[in-house]
């Protein structure tokens, strides 16, 4: 079996992340896996969860880490996204991006 065949598919990962009835550890795992995707659906789901004040902090932090991975890898970071993120997600995004791709961060 190829490595690709064993990876959960994108739609299933997004559904798991967004389903609040799913166990926190499964949602956290989904958020971590989505950090390896360059698909807009992955980024959108991660941004949604990372900006939701009602979300679990563990999942929000993992979403922030995954978003940082995506921003650094793709070189795409809309500064408006940063204003939407909860502080716990920003605490993951900013140091990672500052270390790897400081050119992506707003000046100041």
C-alpha positions as CSV (number, residue, x, y, z in Angstrom):
1,X,0.0,0.0,0.0
2,X,1.4,3.4,-0.9
3,X,1.9,6.1,1.7
4,X,-0.7,8.3,-0.1
5,X,-3.4,5.6,0.2
6,X,-2.9,5.5,4.0
7,X,-3.3,9.2,4.5
8,X,-6.8,10.3,5.4
9,X,-8.5,12.2,2.5
10,X,-8.8,16.0,2.7
11,X,-12.6,16.0,2.9
12,X,-12.6,13.6,5.8
13,X,-10.0,15.6,7.7
14,X,-11.9,18.9,7.2
15,X,-15.2,17.2,8.3
16,X,-13.4,15.8,11.4
17,X,-11.9,19.1,12.3
18,X,-15.2,21.0,12.0
19,X,-17.4,18.4,13.8
20,X,-17.6,19.5,17.4
21,X,-19.2,16.2,18.3
22,X,-15.9,14.4,17.4
23,X,-13.4,13.7,20.2
24,X,-10.9,16.5,20.8
25,X,-7.9,14.3,20.1
26,X,-9.3,13.3,16.7
27,X,-10.0,16.9,15.8
28,X,-6.5,17.8,16.9
29,X,-5.0,15.1,14.8
30,X,-7.1,16.3,11.8
31,X,-5.8,19.9,12.3
32,X,-2.2,18.6,12.4
33,X,-2.7,16.6,9.2
34,X,-4.2,19.5,7.4
35,X,-1.0,21.5,7.9
36,X,0.5,19.3,5.2
37,X,-2.1,20.4,2.6
38,X,-1.9,23.4,0.3
39,X,-5.6,23.1,-0.6
40,X,-7.7,26.2,0.1
41,X,-10.3,24.0,1.8
42,X,-7.8,23.0,4.4
43,X,-6.7,26.6,5.0
44,X,-10.3,27.8,5.3
45,X,-11.2,25.1,7.8
46,X,-8.1,25.8,9.9
47,X,-8.8,29.6,9.8
48,X,-12.4,29.0,10.8
49,X,-11.5,26.9,13.9
50,X,-8.5,29.1,14.8
51,X,-10.6,32.2,14.9
52,X,-13.6,30.7,16.8
53,X,-13.7,31.9,20.5
54,X,-15.8,28.9,21.5
55,X,-13.3,26.3,20.2
56,X,-11.1,24.1,22.4
57,X,-7.7,25.8,23.0
58,X,-5.7,22.6,22.1
59,X,-7.4,22.4,18.7
60,X,-7.0,26.2,18.2
61,X,-3.2,26.0,18.9
62,X,-2.8,23.1,16.5
63,X,-4.7,24.9,13.9
64,X,-2.3,27.9,14.4
65,X,0.7,25.6,14.0
66,X,-0.7,24.0,10.8
67,X,-1.6,27.5,9.4
68,X,2.0,28.6,10.0
69,X,3.3,25.5,8.1
70,X,1.0,26.3,5.2
71,X,1.9,30.1,5.2
72,X,5.6,29.3,5.2
73,X,5.4,26.5,2.6
74,X,3.2,28.4,0.1
75,X,4.4,31.9,0.8
76,X,0.7,33.0,1.0
77,X,-0.3,35.0,4.1
78,X,-3.1,37.5,3.9
79,X,-2.5,39.9,6.8
80,X,-6.3,40.1,7.4
81,X,-6.2,36.4,8.4
82,X,-3.9,37.4,11.3
83,X,-6.4,39.8,12.7
84,X,-9.1,37.1,12.9
85,X,-7.0,34.5,14.8
86,X,-7.4,33.9,18.5
87,X,-4.3,34.8,20.5
88,X,-3.4,31.2,21.2
89,X,-3.3,30.5,17.4
90,X,-1.3,33.7,16.8
91,X,1.2,32.5,19.4
92,X,1.9,29.5,17.1
93,X,1.8,31.4,13.8
94,X,3.9,34.5,14.5
95,X,7.1,32.9,15.9
96,X,7.1,30.2,13.2
97,X,6.6,32.6,10.3
98,X,9.0,35.1,11.8
99,X,11.7,32.4,12.0
100,X,11.1,30.9,8.6
101,X,9.6,33.6,6.4
102,X,9.7,37.0,8.1
103,X,9.0,38.6,4.7
104,X,5.4,37.4,5.0
105,X,4.7,39.4,8.2
106,X,3.4,42.9,8.2
107,X,6.0,45.5,9.2
108,X,5.9,47.0,12.6
